[in-house]
Amino acid sequence: MATTTKSNQASTLVYSTEGGGRMCPDCRAPMAQCRCKELEKARAPATDGIVRVSHETKGRKGKGVTVIKGLALDAAALAAVGKQLKTACGSGGTVKDGVIEIQGDHRELVIAALVKQGHTVKRAGG
């Protein structure tokens, strides 16, 4: 027995006693077997091809970080570039939500390293 919800003209399966419970609305697989979020995270974000490097202190108790946005790479490649940049700067940092953050003001060093790797880089912000 399956329970459905009705939208305008089509019905979508939301729960199935035979299928293993709740169903994913996108891939229509049982939630335990759904891979939609993994595929979304692995997909490289669409960008304009320009890497923007800026310096931010907002929300960090006055501590400055160099922020690198716009690298059109998947999560694993972005983490590798982040590690290379942190090593080049001799500083710590993180990679989250498609943005690389490096502790301290290392804009010039980061820009030089990214240009050397073949990226189009712009200095953003002040």
Disulfide bonds with the S-S distance in Angstrom:
none
